[in-house]
Amino acid sequence: MVRSSVWGLAVLWVAACSGGEALDTGSNPFTTMPPAASMATTVENTSTGAPTTGTPTTSTSDGGSDSEAGTTTDGATDSTTGMATATATATATMGTTGEPDPVCGNGIIETGEACDDGNQIDTDACRNSCVAAACGDGVVQMGAEACDDGNQVDDDACSNACKAGACGDGVVQMGEACDDGNIVNEDACLNTCAVAKCGDSVVQAGIEVCDGGGETPQCNGDCTAAACGDGKVNAAAGEQCDAAGQTAQCDDDCTTAACGDGKINPAAGEDCDDGNANNNDGCSSVCKIEVFAQKCQQGNDPGTGSPWVVCDANANWAWVSANNQGSFHHELICQNLGYSGVGQIGGTCGDVCGYCQGGSSCQANGQQTFDGGGACGSDGLGPLLCVTVHWTCVK
């Protein structure tokens, strides 16, 4: 029975051992130290039928001799413990699969590695963690990426394609109002990535006629061509007003309407405008035509119907004569001719436009002699001159 136990233990040692040095045990045929785990194997005691664990003890059969006994010693136990420690260390280094743990940076692509270029350059195609470089990993790959901010925000300074944000890349980034990705500066988005608008000095095709970056003599502030009468006041073009036509406040040349400016403005009530504020020159200071007599102009008294004729006249003075004889409201006739009153009066001795000399007329004036005669009362229209008389009208 002892021999059976010894042989059984030996078999366990051989089965558990993966290698080792030969042990000098004399006649012991086993040359390999078993691992520590094998030493803890339960050895069946065939004499009692109970398992034995821990340090083995010498067993003998009834009546057996010492030469037949199988023994285990404390020396064998110590060797077994050392071997177990070495085996455990080797097992940890090899990994749970029996293969060596991968080492990133050894230049060999091993299990769990996407790449291994054997260097410590983290900005090439293989990261120092043996992961293939990719846009969005936060590391700028040399020669392939302009930037890499490690986020998924496409409108910041670094796009999701790892390109540095720039006006014209087609992506509206922070600080840009637009980005249409082209180099056409006349469309809705300028090449500066600002939205096109009137006043930006760029003529937007199909929208603006002109754009001077502001009001100019040729271009209105709304980017339309400047023209007097367009209803848009353009100070740069010299316009003081623009009512799209003549009004009481604005002449048709887009200057402010004023009597005396030399521009007749009927909308402002002007009948004339001689460019001054003088009266008695044919156009009054309020731009009304001044009515005054014309040489040889004829008429009849408004009350009596007696005929009269203008011998000579100008804007400030007129010489009026009875056209033969009659009764005349001389003050009223002067007023109707545009004068303010009467200057001198007198008789004519029966002459027209002369004084007691005969043969005179409005075409061939005689002497202007006024003796103060001829007055003959008045009526409801005013004072009267009678028979052959003449008088002057004054402003």
C-alpha positions as CSV (number, residue, x, y, z in Angstrom):
1,M,0.0,0.0,0.0
2,V,2.9,2.4,0.8
3,R,4.3,1.7,-2.7
4,S,0.9,2.5,-4.3
5,S,0.8,5.8,-2.5
6,V,4.3,6.8,-3.6
7,W,3.6,5.9,-7.2
8,G,0.4,7.9,-7.1
9,L,2.2,11.0,-5.8
10,A,4.8,10.6,-8.5
11,V,2.2,10.5,-11.2
12,L,0.7,13.7,-9.9
13,W,4.0,15.4,-9.9
14,V,4.7,14.4,-13.5
15,A,1.3,15.4,-14.8
16,A,1.5,18.9,-13.2
17,C,5.0,19.6,-14.2
18,S,5.7,21.6,-17.4
19,G,9.5,21.5,-17.1
20,G,12.3,21.8,-14.6
21,E,15.7,20.5,-13.6
22,A,16.5,16.9,-12.8
23,L,16.4,16.1,-9.1
24,D,19.1,13.8,-7.7
25,T,17.1,11.4,-5.5
26,G,19.0,8.3,-5.9
27,S,16.8,5.6,-7.1
28,N,13.9,8.0,-7.5
29,P,12.9,7.8,-11.2
30,F,11.2,11.2,-11.3
31,T,13.3,14.2,-12.6
32,T,10.8,17.0,-12.6
33,M,9.8,19.3,-9.7
34,P,6.0,19.6,-9.7
35,P,4.3,22.9,-9.3
36,A,3.1,24.1,-5.9
37,A,-0.5,23.4,-6.7
38,S,0.3,19.7,-7.1
39,M,1.7,19.6,-3.6
40,A,-1.7,20.4,-2.2
41,T,-3.3,17.5,-4.0
42,T,-5.1,15.1,-1.7
43,V,-3.3,11.7,-1.5
44,E,-5.6,8.9,-0.7
45,N,-4.4,6.8,2.3
46,T,-5.3,3.3,1.1
47,S,-4.9,1.9,4.6
48,T,-7.6,4.1,6.1
49,G,-9.5,5.4,3.1
50,A,-9.3,9.0,4.4
51,P,-7.7,11.9,2.4
52,T,-4.5,13.3,3.5
53,T,-3.5,17.0,2.9
54,G,-0.7,19.3,3.9
55,T,2.8,17.9,4.5
56,P,3.0,14.2,3.6
57,T,4.1,11.7,6.2
58,T,5.8,8.3,5.9
59,S,3.4,5.4,5.6
60,T,4.3,1.7,5.9
61,S,2.3,-1.4,5.4
62,D,1.8,-3.9,8.1
63,G,4.9,-5.9,8.4
64,G,6.5,-4.1,5.5
65,S,10.2,-3.4,5.3
66,D,11.9,0.0,5.2
67,S,13.1,-0.7,1.7
68,E,9.6,-0.8,0.5
69,A,8.5,2.5,2.2
70,G,7.9,5.6,0.0
71,T,8.8,8.8,1.9
72,T,8.5,12.6,1.4
73,T,10.9,15.0,3.0
74,D,10.8,18.7,4.1
75,G,13.5,19.5,1.5
76,A,11.1,18.4,-1.3
77,T,8.4,20.7,0.1
78,D,10.7,23.7,0.1
79,S,11.7,23.2,-3.5
80,T,8.1,22.8,-4.5
81,T,7.2,26.2,-2.9
82,G,9.9,28.0,-4.8
83,M,8.9,26.5,-8.0
84,A,5.3,27.6,-7.5
85,T,6.3,31.2,-7.0
86,A,8.3,31.2,-10.3
87,T,5.5,29.6,-12.1
88,A,2.9,32.2,-10.9
89,T,5.2,35.0,-12.0
90,A,5.6,33.6,-15.4
91,T,1.9,33.1,-15.7
92,A,1.3,36.8,-14.9
93,T,3.7,37.9,-17.6
94,M,2.3,35.7,-20.2
95,G,-1.3,36.9,-19.7
96,T,-4.5,35.0,-19.2
97,T,-4.4,33.6,-22.8
98,G,-1.0,32.2,-22.6
99,E,0.3,34.9,-25.0
100,P,2.6,37.9,-23.9
101,D,0.7,41.1,-23.1
102,P,0.8,43.6,-26.1
103,V,3.4,46.4,-25.7
104,C,2.5,49.6,-27.5
105,G,5.6,51.1,-29.2
106,N,7.5,48.0,-29.9
107,G,6.8,48.3,-33.7
108,I,4.7,45.1,-33.7
109,I,0.9,45.3,-34.2
110,E,-0.4,43.1,-31.4
111,T,-3.8,42.1,-30.2
112,G,-5.9,45.2,-29.3
113,E,-3.7,47.6,-31.3
114,A,-4.8,49.4,-34.4
115,C,-1.3,50.3,-35.3
116,D,2.3,50.4,-33.8
117,D,4.9,52.4,-35.6
118,G,7.5,52.0,-32.9
119,N,8.0,55.7,-32.2
120,Q,7.0,58.3,-29.7
121,I,5.7,60.8,-32.3
122,D,2.1,61.4,-31.3
123,T,1.3,63.6,-34.4
124,D,1.9,61.1,-37.1
125,A,-0.6,58.5,-38.5
126,C,-0.3,56.3,-35.4
127,R,-0.8,57.7,-32.0
128,N,1.4,56.9,-29.1
129,S,-1.5,54.8,-27.7
130,C,-1.3,52.7,-30.9
131,V,-4.6,54.0,-32.1
132,A,-4.9,55.3,-35.6
133,A,-4.9,59.1,-35.8
134,A,-8.3,60.5,-36.7
135,C,-9.9,63.9,-37.0
136,G,-11.5,64.8,-33.8
137,D,-9.0,63.0,-31.5
138,G,-7.7,66.4,-30.3
139,V,-4.2,65.9,-31.8
140,V,-3.2,67.8,-35.0
141,Q,-1.9,65.1,-37.4
142,M,1.1,66.5,-39.3
143,G,0.5,67.0,-43.0
144,A,-3.1,65.9,-42.8
145,E,-4.9,68.2,-40.5
146,A,-4.8,72.0,-40.1
147,C,-6.3,71.8,-36.7
148,D,-8.0,69.4,-34.3
149,D,-10.0,70.7,-31.4
150,G,-11.4,67.4,-30.4
151,N,-15.1,68.4,-30.6
152,Q,-18.0,68.1,-32.9
153,V,-18.8,71.8,-33.2
154,D,-18.6,72.5,-36.9
155,D,-18.9,76.3,-36.7
156,D,-16.0,77.1,-34.4
157,A,-12.4,77.9,-35.5
158,C,-11.8,74.3,-36.4
159,S,-14.3,72.4,-38.5
160,N,-15.3,68.8,-38.1
161,A,-13.1,68.0,-41.1
162,C,-10.2,69.4,-39.1
163,K,-9.8,72.4,-41.4
164,A,-9.1,75.8,-40.0
165,G,-12.2,78.0,-40.2
166,A,-11.9,80.6,-42.9
167,C,-14.3,82.8,-44.8
168,G,-15.2,81.1,-48.0
169,D,-15.1,77.5,-46.7
170,G,-18.9,77.3,-46.9
171,V,-19.4,77.0,-43.2
172,V,-20.8,79.9,-41.2
173,Q,-18.4,80.2,-38.2
174,M,-18.5,82.3,-35.2
175,G,-17.9,85.9,-36.3
176,E,-19.3,85.3,-39.8
177,A,-22.7,86.5,-40.8
178,C,-22.7,84.2,-43.9
179,D,-20.5,82.0,-45.9
180,D,-21.6,80.8,-49.3
181,G,-18.3,79.2,-50.2
182,N,-17.7,81.1,-53.4
183,I,-15.7,84.1,-54.5
184,V,-18.6,86.0,-56.1
185,N,-18.6,89.3,-54.3
186,E,-21.8,90.6,-55.9
187,D,-24.2,88.1,-54.5
188,A,-26.0,88.1,-51.1
189,C,-22.9,87.2,-49.2
190,L,-19.8,89.2,-49.6
191,N,-16.3,87.7,-49.8
192,T,-15.8,89.0,-46.3
193,C,-18.6,86.8,-45.1
194,A,-20.8,89.8,-44.3
195,V,-24.3,90.0,-45.6
196,A,-24.6,92.2,-48.6
197,K,-26.4,95.5,-48.0
198,C,-26.7,98.9,-49.5
199,G,-23.8,101.1,-48.4
200,D,-21.2,98.4,-48.4
201,S,-19.6,99.8,-51.6
202,V,-20.3,96.6,-53.6
203,V,-23.1,96.7,-56.2
204,Q,-25.3,93.7,-55.5
205,A,-26.3,92.2,-58.9
206,G,-30.0,92.5,-59.6
207,I,-30.7,94.4,-56.5
208,E,-28.7,97.6,-56.5
209,V,-28.1,100.1,-59.4
210,C,-25.1,101.6,-57.6
211,D,-23.4,101.5,-54.3
212,G,-21.0,104.4,-53.4
213,G,-20.6,103.3,-49.8
214,G,-23.0,106.1,-48.9
215,E,-24.6,109.0,-50.7
216,T,-22.7,110.4,-53.7
217,P,-23.6,112.8,-56.5
218,Q,-24.3,109.8,-58.7
219,C,-25.8,107.4,-56.2
220,N,-28.6,108.0,-53.6
221,G,-28.3,106.6,-50.1
222,D,-30.7,103.7,-51.1
223,C,-28.4,102.6,-53.9
224,T,-30.5,104.0,-56.8
225,A,-29.1,106.4,-59.4
226,A,-29.4,110.0,-58.2
227,A,-31.7,112.4,-60.2
228,C,-33.5,115.5,-59.4
229,G,-37.2,114.6,-59.4
230,D,-36.8,111.1,-58.1
231,G,-38.3,112.1,-54.8
232,K,-35.1,111.4,-52.9
233,V,-33.1,114.3,-51.5
234,N,-29.5,113.9,-52.3
235,A,-27.4,116.5,-50.6
236,A,-24.2,115.2,-52.2
237,A,-25.8,116.0,-55.6
238,G,-26.6,119.6,-54.4
239,E,-30.3,119.0,-53.8
240,Q,-32.0,121.0,-51.2
241,C,-35.3,119.3,-51.7
242,D,-36.8,116.7,-54.0
243,A,-40.6,116.4,-54.1
244,A,-40.6,114.5,-57.3
245,G,-41.9,117.7,-59.0
246,Q,-42.4,121.4,-58.3
247,T,-44.2,122.2,-55.1
248,A,-44.8,125.4,-53.1
249,Q,-41.7,124.5,-51.1
250,C,-39.4,123.1,-53.8
251,D,-38.5,124.3,-57.3
252,D,-38.3,121.9,-60.1
253,D,-34.5,122.0,-59.9
254,C,-34.6,120.6,-56.4
255,T,-33.7,123.9,-54.7
256,T,-35.9,125.5,-52.0
257,A,-38.5,127.8,-53.6
258,A,-38.2,131.5,-52.9
259,C,-39.5,134.6,-54.6
260,G,-36.5,136.4,-56.0
261,D,-34.5,133.2,-56.9
262,G,-35.1,133.8,-60.6
263,K,-37.2,130.6,-61.0
264,I,-40.9,131.1,-61.6
265,N,-42.8,128.7,-59.4
266,P,-46.5,128.7,-60.0
267,A,-47.1,126.2,-57.3
268,A,-45.7,128.8,-54.9
269,G,-48.1,131.5,-56.4
270,E,-45.4,133.3,-58.4
271,D,-46.5,135.1,-61.6
272,C,-43.0,136.3,-62.2
273,D,-39.5,136.1,-60.7
274,D,-36.9,138.6,-61.9
275,G,-34.3,137.4,-59.4
276,N,-34.6,140.5,-57.2
277,A,-36.9,141.9,-54.5
278,N,-37.5,145.2,-56.2
279,N,-40.8,146.8,-57.0
280,N,-41.7,148.9,-60.0
281,D,-39.6,146.9,-62.4
282,G,-42.4,144.9,-63.9
283,C,-42.2,142.1,-61.2
284,S,-43.0,143.0,-57.7
285,S,-41.2,141.9,-54.6
286,V,-43.8,139.2,-54.1
287,C,-43.3,137.9,-57.6
288,K,-46.5,139.4,-59.0
289,I,-46.5,141.1,-62.4
290,E,-46.7,144.8,-62.0
291,V,-49.4,146.3,-64.2
292,F,-48.5,149.7,-65.8
293,A,-49.5,151.6,-68.8
294,Q,-48.2,151.2,-72.2
295,K,-47.6,154.1,-74.7
296,C,-50.8,154.7,-76.8
297,Q,-52.8,152.3,-74.6
298,Q,-56.5,153.4,-74.7
299,G,-59.4,153.0,-72.4
300,N,-62.7,154.5,-71.1
301,D,-63.6,156.0,-67.8
302,P,-65.2,153.3,-65.6
303,G,-67.9,155.7,-64.5
304,T,-68.6,158.1,-67.4
305,G,-67.2,156.1,-70.4
306,S,-65.2,159.0,-71.6
307,P,-62.2,158.0,-73.8
308,W,-58.6,158.4,-72.7
309,V,-55.1,157.5,-74.1
310,V,-51.6,157.0,-72.6
311,C,-49.2,159.5,-74.1
312,D,-46.1,157.9,-72.5
313,A,-45.4,155.5,-69.6
314,N,-42.9,153.5,-67.7
315,A,-43.1,151.3,-64.6
316,N,-43.0,154.3,-62.3
317,W,-44.9,157.0,-64.2
318,A,-47.6,157.5,-66.9
319,W,-48.9,160.5,-68.8
320,V,-52.6,160.2,-69.6
321,S,-54.7,162.5,-71.8
322,A,-58.4,162.9,-72.6
323,N,-58.8,161.5,-76.0
324,N,-60.5,164.8,-77.1
325,Q,-62.8,165.6,-74.1
326,G,-65.0,164.2,-71.4
327,S,-65.2,163.6,-67.6
328,F,-62.6,161.4,-66.0
329,H,-62.1,159.7,-62.6
330,H,-58.3,160.2,-63.0
331,E,-57.3,158.6,-59.6
332,L,-59.3,155.4,-60.4
333,I,-57.8,155.2,-63.9
334,C,-54.2,155.5,-62.5
335,Q,-54.9,152.7,-60.0
336,N,-56.3,150.5,-62.7
337,L,-53.1,151.0,-64.7
338,G,-51.1,149.8,-61.7
339,Y,-50.1,153.1,-60.2
340,S,-50.7,154.2,-56.7
341,G,-51.9,157.7,-57.4
342,V,-52.1,161.0,-59.4
343,G,-49.1,163.3,-59.8
344,Q,-50.0,166.4,-61.8
345,I,-53.2,167.7,-63.6
346,G,-54.0,170.4,-66.1
347,G,-55.9,171.5,-69.1
348,T,-54.8,170.9,-72.7
349,C,-56.6,173.6,-74.7
350,G,-58.2,170.9,-76.7
351,D,-55.0,169.0,-77.6
352,V,-54.4,165.2,-77.2
353,C,-51.0,164.6,-75.5
354,G,-50.0,168.2,-75.7
355,Y,-50.7,171.6,-74.4
356,C,-52.3,174.3,-76.6
357,Q,-50.2,173.6,-79.6
358,G,-52.3,171.4,-81.9
359,G,-51.3,168.4,-84.0
360,S,-50.1,166.4,-81.0
361,S,-51.0,162.7,-80.4
362,C,-49.8,159.6,-78.5
363,Q,-47.4,159.0,-81.4
364,A,-46.3,162.6,-81.6
365,N,-46.3,164.0,-78.1
366,G,-46.5,167.7,-77.4
367,Q,-45.5,169.7,-74.4
368,Q,-46.1,168.3,-70.9
369,T,-47.5,171.4,-69.2
370,F,-49.8,171.0,-66.2
371,D,-51.5,174.2,-65.1
372,G,-53.6,172.6,-62.3
373,G,-56.8,173.2,-64.1
374,G,-59.7,170.9,-65.1
375,A,-61.0,169.8,-61.7
376,C,-64.8,169.5,-61.7
377,G,-65.9,167.9,-58.5
378,S,-66.4,164.3,-57.6
379,D,-68.9,161.5,-57.3
380,G,-69.1,158.1,-55.8
381,L,-66.1,156.9,-57.7
382,G,-63.9,159.8,-56.6
383,P,-62.7,163.1,-57.9
384,L,-63.3,164.2,-61.5
385,L,-61.4,166.1,-64.2
386,C,-63.6,167.6,-67.0
387,V,-63.4,168.6,-70.7
388,T,-59.9,168.7,-72.3
389,V,-57.5,167.7,-69.6
390,H,-54.4,165.6,-69.0
391,W,-52.7,164.1,-65.8
392,T,-49.8,161.9,-64.6
393,C,-49.9,158.7,-62.7
394,V,-47.1,157.8,-60.2
395,K,-46.1,154.8,-58.2
